[in-house]
Amino acid sequence: MDWQEIVSRALARDIRAVSRLMSIVEDRRSGFEAAYAAIYPRTGRAHVIGITGPPGSGKSTLVDKMAAEYRGRGKTVGIVAVDPTSPFTGGALLGDRLRMQRHSLDDGVFIRSMGTRGHLGGVARATSGVVDVLDAAGYDYVLIETVGVGQSEVEIASLADTVALVQVPGLGDDIQVIKAGVMEIGDVFVVNKKDRPGVERVVAEIRMALDLAGNGPGRGRAYVGHHGPTGATAGTVDATEAAPWRPPILQTMAESGEGVAEVCDTCDAHICRLAQDGALVERRLRRAKSETMQIASDLIWRGLADDPRTLEAAEGLAWKVARREMDPYAAGWSLRGLIVD
Amino acid sequence: MDEGRKIRVLVAKPGLDGHDRGAKVVARALRDAGMEVIYTGLRQTPEQIVAAAIQEDVDVVAMSILSGAHNYLFPRVMQLLRERGVDDVLVVGGGIIPDEDIPGLKECGIAEVFTPGASTADTVKFIRENIKR
């Protein structure tokens, strides 16, 4: 199959073609830019939901159960599950699929595992491209499971329409939740393993952090804490109200499926709200901007790294910097001059 | 200009035995050899394995069987792959497989069978030298 045929079959949701197209995009195989250009006009229709949180918080199980819930509602679901690549060997053990295998015979669910391949930020460099393939193939929802995150892996916020941040009891004190980083990107907070001791405390701490955020700049929104009790589900979030979205805090037991329907309802309510108040356009514009800037930066970097002339110049400049004859900024400008001029 | 190709391997345990230590040792060895290993866990049906292999677009399917059902399960996976038109995936097997069964398994398309005592280095080498794309 050449790429044109792969693209046309992928757009008709031929599973093998979808899968091969993902590899072309992920490996940047020859022709990938043309293939990507051919599918791009068909993207932008899926509701992209990011599921992030610390290792072991139950992300895979939650994704598995959310997929089952959306399937029960007659929707199709694509899943992109990201696990870390070893920085030492370049290998990866991708184990998220283990908890989702019961969907493997359902044509309405497509699961793809990815290694981060050296990319930091909680996802792989090619995750956005793989999401776009699923979107173009017509899946109603695309669920992205990030690697287990610590505190600063926030790239999912620029890929997803809705970010669900999964927390579990027993990970730290209330200072953890007011630190900068992942806590600022949640549109929906999911406190999983709610049968464990300390769950009320986690909920209270998240609620307090959201209250403290006040008019905080998190993702350009104001958190005005006037919505009713947290734990509010979609039913109590009045979508016609003009007030900004306040991230609800839901409690789940993903293993048994308890609370998962509410998570799905709340993600749906979130994108409805974004669509109503124009924030969806803004969010997707932000994604387009960060993607474009990233690609431009990659191209410039590659122009720099692939050209023997600049490599030689870089070597010479490095010596000067190491001998303190030049400072690194001056050397950087000098190198930049070589490719921009 | 294929910049980022990595060998992708599905490691699967078809059938009903619950002994996955061997599969995990192999998964880890392949990971350490720089491959991307998708581990699907215990008690997979041939249908599930083939569906996962297609969605993950793997170069290799590596299966481990210790139940004695290899003469059914391995050929069944090969048959399903053929039915779905997949002919560019290397399939290898491992586990407690009597020597006299190996020729028959190779006949049906299993490229190699690794039995107890085989070194993981040999498995890595075999995969590197025999992948079909």
Interface residues (C-beta under 8 A of the other chain):
Chain A: I15 R16 S19 R20 M22 S23 E26 D27 R28 R29 S30 T85 S86 T89 G90 G91 A92 L93 L94 G95 R97 L98 Q101 S104 L105 F110 I111 R112 S113 G115 R117 A126
Chain B: M1 D2 E3 G4 R5 K6 A27 R28 L30 R31 D32 A33 G34 M35 E36 V37 I38 Y39 T40 G41 Q44 E47 Q48 A51 A52 I54 Q55 E56 D57 R84 G85 V86
